[in-house]
Amino acid sequence: MHKGAKTAVVGTVFVVMLGGAGYGAYNFVSALNGDGSGGPGASGPAPVKTGPPSGAEVKETSAEFFAAWERGEAAKAADYTDNAAKAEPLLTSYGQDAHITGVKITPGAASGDTVPFTVKATVSYEGKSKPLDYKSELTVVRGATTGRALVDWAPSVVHPELKGMDDTLVTGESASPPIEAVDRDGKVLTKEKYPSLGPILDGLRDKYGERAGGTPGVELSIRHADGNTADTTLVTLAKGKAGKLPTTLSASAQAAAEQAVRDYSESSVVAVKPSTGEVLAVANHRGDGFNAAFLGELAPGSTMKIISAATLIDNGITTANGPAPCPDTKVWQSQTFHNLKDMAPNEGATLAESFSRSCNTAFVGYADEVKVDSLTDEAQNRFGLGRDNWKTGIPSFDGSVPASGGPDTAANMIGQGQVQMSPLNMASVTATAMTGTFRQPVIVPQDLDGRELATARGLPSGTVQQLRAMMNRTATSGTAAHVMAGLSGRIGAKTGSAEVDGQSKSNSWFTGYRNDIAAAAMTQEGGHGGDAAGPIVAAVLRAGG
């Protein structure tokens, strides 16, 4: 969207308030005569309207746009938008590449400058046709340079599933044969029953459709410009033959994950089986449809302290029962680090105590003793992160823990600075911490295509025992205790919150395990780890532990 299209300032602006009617009234930009005078007789360009469009303008602009769209006049329809260069190719493809005809658009009642509408049309291809029926909306704004009332362009105006600015619509033989994805017990997985799996099933179809043995059908699809996103099917004109594709997912764990993220917007969760690395569930609740559970690249906050604690132990700097003082603040290379509000200082704290309370200053205090690349080496060589070599079965981010000098050496220790993770990465970190063995996560069995999985050294048994003890203490009497309460069996957890520039609230992170399931969740602007991400993880562990 071109948000800059809404207002303009040219030359000198005179704002006149009449009877208090400022909002919705037009301000006019007047050119001055060469001698600096203005008023009647002054020459110059015609006045340019500013301010929000009137109700009449909203109605007229949307009606003209709809009429041109219905007639298939892409260039004319695009001229009623604030970004004709992007609008015209998509509107052209609507009739040509997508083979959509008989378009009838019915506007609803406008709400301010927003107009909802329904589209009814027909998709036809090589003698096959199907009806197309959907709802969308548009917003009318003021053009910056022209003052015209224009449609604020976004691909979602044409279809709500069009997310990227360069996404297109196409009708024809599908790029890949359809699949019938099944869980680890043979239960069929559909996007209708498990909405979060929509883009994931599309990705699996794109990669494994032919291997699964199906035959392609004829479909109207969205072709995404983003190379990580497979085509999204909108209408099937002729069904292909679906090939059966086994996955590692668990239908029961997936159902729990879907339900858990539903309560928190902009949330993602992943659950894995530590003994095998198999992904049991992946769910996202996001407005953009992005698979942040696998592809998110965000600072993980204090969940990173699992790796940091392992770094301190493996490098002989301290142990779980060794010293890790927790002062109010700690200064590292001119940057002052703080703890959570109301955390009492404890200069005699052990690493286990500081870990369970999530004391930032305890970890920052050891920045002097770790090398610039110590955390990086631990993440790569012990936990299998940051080498860009995971082959899960669909696109995924492998984490990033760069060797950073200056204040970032300390910030990285507490999951800020340059560190970036996804929920998938942190679920894997927890699985490695509780078993000592890095098993690269997979969502389809390795023997399906014989792909080479990433490897790492894993952790010494002594480190594993200490990490388990610290995570158990966090889950039973530390910052995660209220979230993990009532969970039986072998449990452990770590909370986290990550501050992000420009956000009023921190991102909420939480990772934990119960028996042979490890899970991690992230909620953008969710606050502390136990506020949003924690309940999501606990729900998944409760269902699948």
N, C-alpha and C positions, 0 to 999 in steps of 0.2 A: 504494500500500500504506500501511496505517496502522501504521507501525512503533511508534508510541506505545502500541499496543494490547497490548504484550507484558508490561509491568510496571506496578505501581501501588504507591503509598505512601499510606496513609490513617491519620491519627492517629499513634500510636506503634507502631512495629514491633519485635517481639521475635524475634530469630533464634536458634533453638536448634539446635546441631550435635549430632547423635546418632551416635556411632560413626564420625564422619568423613563421614557421608552427607549432605553439604550440597547438592550438585548433584542436582536431580531431587526432593528432598524439598520439602514444602510449608511455607511460612512463613505463619502465620496472623496477621491483624490483629485485635486484640481491643479492644473499646470498654471504657473505664473507667466505673465507677459515678460518680455525681455527686460523691461525696465523695473521688474519686481512687482508691478501692479497686477491685480486679478479682478474677478467679478465680471459683470456683463461686458460683452465685447471682447473678453480675453480669448485669444486663440490657443490651440493646443489639442491634444487628444481627447476623445470622448471620456466622460467619467467612467471609472471602473468600480463596479460594485464590490463591496467587502462585507464581512459579517456572514453569519450562517444563512443558508438558503431559506427562503420562505416556504410555507406549505404549498403554495401554488407552483413554485419552482421545482420542488421535490416531485410533485405529481406530474408536471409536464416533462421533466427530464427523464424520469423513470418510464413514462409512457412512450416517449420517442425511442428510448433505448430498447424497450421490449418490442416495439413494432418493427424496428430494423432487424433485430435478432430473429423474430418470427419469420420475416421475409428472406432470411439468409443473406442480408446485406451486411457482411462483416465489417467492411471499412466504415460504413455509415454508423453502425452501432458503436464501433470503437471510438468514433469521433465524439460520442457522448460520454466518454470516460476521461479520467485524468492521466491515463497512460495508454494512448492509442497504439504505441509501438509494441506493447506486450499484449494488449487486448485483441488486436486484429488477427494475429496468427492462431490464437486459441479459438476465437469465434469462427474463423475460416475452417479449422479442422473439425469443428462441431458438425458441419454439414458435409465436408469432403472426406476426411479420414475416418470420422466416426459414423458416417452414413446415417445421420439423424435427420428425419424429415417430419413434416406435418406438425411443426412446433406450435403449441398454444400455451401462452403464458397468462396466468391469472394473478394480478396483484391483490394483496390483502390490504388491510387498513394500515396506513403509515403510522409509525410511532416516532414523532419528531422527524429526523432526517433519514430514518431507516424504513425500508419498504420490504416486507416479506412477500414471497410469491411462490406459486406452484407452476411446475412445467409438466406438460403432457405432450408426448411425441411418439414417434415410431422409429425403431432401429431396424434397418433392412440391409441384408448382405447376401448376394448370390441366391436369391429366391427365398431366403429365410427372413422372417421379421418377428419382432417382439415389441410390445408397448414399453415405453419408458415414462416413469412418473416419479417425481421427486420435489422436494421443497428447498428453497434457498432464500437469500435476502441480499439486498444491496443498500448502500448508504450514499446519499448525495451530499457533496461538499462544494465549497466555493473554489473555483480555479484561481490560482495565485496570480497569474499574469493576465488572464483574460477576464476574470470576474464572473465567468459563466458558472452556472450550476451544472456539475458533472458527477457522474458515477465514480465513486472512490474505487478504483480498480483492484480487484483481487481475483485470482483464478476461481476461488470458492463461489463467486457470483454465478459462474457458469454451472458448477456442480459442487456441492459441499465437500465432496471427497477429494477435490483438487486442492492440494496443500502447497506445492512448490510453485514459484512464479513461472517456471518453464515446463511444468507438467502438461501433458497433452492427452487427448482422447482418441482412441483408435478402435476400429471394428474389423475383425478378421479372424483367421485361424490363431488360436492362442499361442503365445510364445513357448509355453510348456504344457504338456499334458496335465490334466487334473490329478490330484492325489487323494487317497483316503488315508489320512494320518491316523495311526492308532497308538495308544499309550502302551506302557510296558506290559500290560495285561491283556492287550488286544482290544480295548475299548476305543470306539471311534471318537476322534476329537474334531469338533467343528467350530467355526468362528461364531455360529449362532449360539451355541451353548457356552462357549468360552471366548467372549469378545476380545480379550487381550491377545488371543492367539491369532487374530486376523492377519496382521502383517507378518507374523512368524510363519504361519502356514503358507502364506504367499511366497515367503522367502524359501521355504523348504520345497515348495512346488517348483519354483524357478530353478533350483539347483538339482533337485532329485527327481523331477517329474518324468523325464525320459528313462532314468535308471529304474524307476518303480514299475515301468512296463505299461503305462497308460498310453492313450492316443489323444491328440489335441481336439478340442471342440472349436466352435465359433463363438466369439465373445466381444462385447463392448467392454473395453478396459481403459484404465488410467495408466499411461506410461509415465512413470516418475523420472524426472531429470536426475534425481539423487541416485547415484550408482549403488547405494546400499539398500534401496527399496525396490522390491519386485513389483510387477504389474498388479494392479488392483482390479478384479473383475466386478463389473457393475451389472451386466445383463448377459445371460447365456442364451444365445440363439439356437445353438445345437450342442448338445452335451457330448463331450468326449468320453472315453473310457478311463475311469480313475484307476490308477495303480496303487496298491497298498504300500504305505511307507511306515515302517516301525520307528518309533521315537522312544526316548528314555523317560518321557514324562509320565506322571502318575495322575490319573483323572481326579482322584480324591484330593491330592495335594494341590492340583491346579484349581479345582473348585474353591478350595479354602483361600488360595492366593487371590483369585478373582474377587471373592467376597471381601477380603481384608483390605485391598487397595481402594475398594469402592467408597469407603468412608473418608478417604483423604485424597484431595485433588493433587495432581502433579506428583504422584507416588509411583514407585516401582519396587518390585521384590523378586528375588530369585532364591530357589531352594535347590540344594544339591545333596547327593548321597556321598558322604566323605569316603566310604570304603571303596567306591568305584569312580567317582567324579561325574556320575550321571546327573544331568539336570532333571529334577523332579517337577518343578513348577517355575513359570515365569509369567509375571503379570504387570501391566502398566495401567494407570488411570491418568491419562493426559489428554489435553485438548488437541494436541498436534499429531497424535497417533504415532509418535516416535517411540521406538523400542529402547528407552533409556535404561532398562534393566540390563541389556547387553551392550549398548553403545554409548551410554552416558559417560561423560568425561568431567567429573566434578571433584573438588576437594572433599575427602572423606571424613574430615574432622578427627575426633579422638578415636574412631575405630582403627585408625592408622597406628595407634599405640600398641596394637598386637605385634606388628612388624617391628616397631621401635623397641619394644621390650625384648623381643627376640634378638635384635641387633646388640643391645646392651649385654644380654646374657652370653650370646655366642662369641662376642669379642672380649669377654672377661672383665667387663667394666663394672657390673654389679650383678646381683642375683635377685630372685623373688624375695628372699629374706634379707637381702643386703640393703644398704642405705639408698634412699631416694628422697631427700628432704623436699618439703612442700611449703615454701615461703609464699607470702601474699603475691609478690611480683618477682620477676626475674628479668634483668637487662642483658641482652646479648647483642653486641655490636650496635649500640645506640638504640635498639628497639626494645621496648618494654612489653613483656608478656604478662597476662593476668590469668587468674583462675575464674571459674564460675562465681557468680555473686553469692555471697554468704558462705563460701567455703572457708572454714577455719584453717589457719596455717598449722603445719606440723613439721618442725625442723628435724624431728627424730623418726620420720616415716620411713617404712621399707618400700621397696618397689611394689610389692603386692598391695600395700595400703594405698599408695599413690595411684596405682593402676585402677583399683576398684573404686576410688573416689574421682577418677579422671582428672588428676592434678596436672595441669599444663606445665607449671613451673618446675616440677620434678624432672620432667623429660627435657625441658629447655636447659636445665642446669647441667645436663650431660653433653650439651653441644660442644663444649670445649674438648671432650675426650673422644668423641667420634670423629673419624676422618670425613672429609667432604663426600667421599663416595661410599662410606660404610653402609648407609641405609639403602643405597642403590644396589650394592652387591648382595645384601641380605634379600631384598625384594626379588632380584633376578635369580640368584643362584639357589636360594632356599625355597622361595614361594612361587617361582616360575612366572613372575610378572615383568612387564615392560620390554619384552623382546619382539613383540609384534609377530608371534608365531603360533598363536592359538588357532586351532581349526575345530571349532565347536560344531559345525554343520550349517551355521548361518553366520552372517557378519557379526563380529564382536570386537570390543575394545579390550586390550590386554593389560591395561593399567600403565601408569607412567610415574616413575620415582627417579627423576633426574638428579645427578650429582650437582647440587647447588651450593654455592658459597655465600658469604655474607649472612644477613639475617635469615635467609631461606634455609640455611643449614639447621637452625633451630626451629623455624616454622614448619619445615617438612616433618620433624619429629612428632608434631601434634596434628598432622594431617592438613596443614594449611600450606602456604608457600607455593611450590611448583608441583606438588603431588596431585595426581588425578586418578580417580577410580570410578568403576561402575558397581552397582549391586552384585553383578556376577563376580567381579574381581574380589569383593569383600567376602562373599559366600565361600569362594575358593580359599581365601586366606584363613578363614575360620576352620574350614575342612582340613587344611594343611596343619594348622596349629593343634588340632585335636588328634590327628593321626600321625603326624610327623612325616607324611608322604605327600608330595605334590602330585595330584592326579588331575590333569587338564580337563576342565569341564567339557562335556559333550551333550548334545541334544538329540543326535541320531547315533546309533552304534557305529563304532569305528570300522567294523567289518563290512559295513554297507558299501564303502568305497575304498577301504584300505588306506585312508589318508594318514599321514604321519603326525602324531600328536606331540605337543611340546613336553619337555622333561625338565626336571630340576633336581638338585641334590636332596632337598627336604631338610628336616631338622633333626639334630641329635636327640636321643631319647630323654636326656636330662632337661633339655629346653622344653620339650613337649610336656613333660610332667609339670614344670613350673608354669607354663602358659595355661595349661588346663586348670591348675590350682587357682591362678589369678582370675581367670574368666569365670570359674565357679564361684569364687568369692564375690565377684562383681554381680553375678546373677542372684546370689542368695542374701548378701548383706550390703552390696554397693549400689551404684547408681542405676543398675538394671533390676534391682530386687522387686520393686513394685510392679514391673511389667512381667517378670518371669514367675511371679508368685503363683503357686498352684500347679506348676509343671513338674511332673515326677520324672524319675530316671536320671541319667547322667546329663547335666545341663551346664551351660556356661554362656556368657554374653559380654558384649562391650558396647557402650553407648558412645554417641558422637554428635557434635553439632559443628557445622562449618560456616563461618562468616563469609559473606559474599558482598563485594562492593555493589552498592546500589540497591540492596535488599534491606527492608526494614527488619526482617526476621532471618535467623540463620537457617540453613538446610539441616533437616533432621536425619541422622543416620543411626542405624542399629544393626548389629549382627549377633547371632547366637546359635547354639546347637542344642539338640536334645537327642540322645542316643545316636542313631545313624542318619541324622538329617541336620544340615547346616543351612542357615538362611541369612540373607542380608537385605535391608530395605533402605530406601532414601525417599524423603518427601521434601521437595523444594519449598522453602519458606515455612517449614513445619515446626521450627523452634528446636527445643532440646531433643536429644535422641529418644528419650522415653515418652515424648509427647505424641508423636505421630508414627515414626518408623518403628518404634518399639512394639506398639500394639499390633502392627502388621506382622512383624516377625513372630511374635508370640502366638498369633492366631494360626500361622502356618505350622509352627512347631507343635502346637496343640493338636492339630489335625493329622499331622504326618509322623510325629515322633514315635 
